[in-house]
Amino acid sequence: MANTTSGSYTFDKTLAIDDIISEAYERIGLVGTAGHQIHSARRSLNILFQEWGNRGIHFWEISQTNIDLSEGTTEYSFYRDSADGTSSTTAPSNGIYGIADIMTASYRTNYNTTSQTDLPLTKISRDTYAALSNKLTKSTPSQFWVQRFVDRTTITIYPTANSTAADNYISIYYVARLQDIGAYTNASDAPYRFVPCMVAGLAFYLSQKFAPQRTQEMKLLYEDELARALAEDGSAASTFITPKTYYPNI
């Protein structure tokens, strides 16, 4: 009789933070770690997640949400966490926090009807927004500008909305920050594809503190694992290449 398989796909979600820490320590030759070493590893893992934020866009952190528009309002804020802003005039009405950047935005009208329409907004720079003569102009929004602060990310709309209709709003695709590690029994905020490079990266960080003679080795292994994970991340789509046509003067 053939052996059966587990039938499950939950290893990455059942792999708790303390298991990741143990695996990383074993890779640098440390077994039976002390309490302060466990705490140090959790701190290093949080720092590693922040470093991943500088590696480019992680597609599993891209999400969509809506911004309810208020007539004449130019700026809408998304705070780092709920403790940083709860005022109805500043905090997002949808309760979304931890937004690192906003990629695209569309002005959506007549939501949930057969006449629903999306009008793409153009993302502009600070200089372009600063050059606008009347930033309080009321009309159909067509442009947006994103600012990224320590405690919040803001989106500034131009022109401002000329109504506060319930079925008209801005639909955005945003990049969220990776969630903090938290308790040792938690799972990590990363898909299964990034488990190998997460463990390798933590081993590299820990080697700098507890096994410096292996740091270069751990760095090479980490970068190799991370390169494979980043190459696999994303969403495949068709690519069309059209040659440029030249018409010589006759």
Secondary structure, 3 states (H helix, E strand, C coil): CCCCCCCCCCHHHHCCHHHHHHHHHHHCCCCCCCHHHHHHHHHHHHHHHHHHCCCCCCHHHEEEEEEECCCCCCEEEEECCHHHCCCCCCCCCCCCCCEEEEEEEEEEECCCCCCCEEEECEECCHHHHHCCCCCCCECCCCEEEEEECCCEEEEEEECECCCCCCCCEEEEEEEECCCCCCCCCCCCCCCHHHHHHHHHHHHHHHHHHHCHHHHHHHHHHHHHHHHHHHHHCCCCCCCCCCCCCCCCCC
